[in-house]
């Protein structure tokens, strides 16, 4: 669930996004992706040629996963209605779990595409870099919140 929330936050494309360095910056979705691409490229040691081939497919996957996550969040929002029945909650949860499975299957399908572009070692390094990027993003958000709490 934590992975889903992190991914959802990263993929929302909001104008108000925290930078990896922990500062509050207004970033467009394109600027955010540029920072993500630069971070992953550097951390995973991708060449310019590898990055040029990899990132269009990577961001295509991210866009498709965002659609699935958006649909899941829309389902969850339906449960906020006080008149939601137990049967409706069951339907909502079934569809949310189906969305997670669909997302995982899609990731596996894209992995098959990725391994035609990068070596397994580079893919491993991309995974590690992606996790570090998310961790740094969360750290930055936490530091920003702490700073905001101290100003009150």
Protein Blocks (a to p, Z undefined) as FASTA:
>chain_A
ZZmmmmmmmmnopabdcdfkopacdddfklmmmmmmmmmmmmnopafklmmmmmmmmmmm
mmmmmmmmmmmmmmmmmmmpmkbcfklmmmmmmmmmmmmmmmmmmmmmmmmmmmmmpcfk
lmmmmmmmmmmmmmmmmmmmmmmmmmmmmmZZ
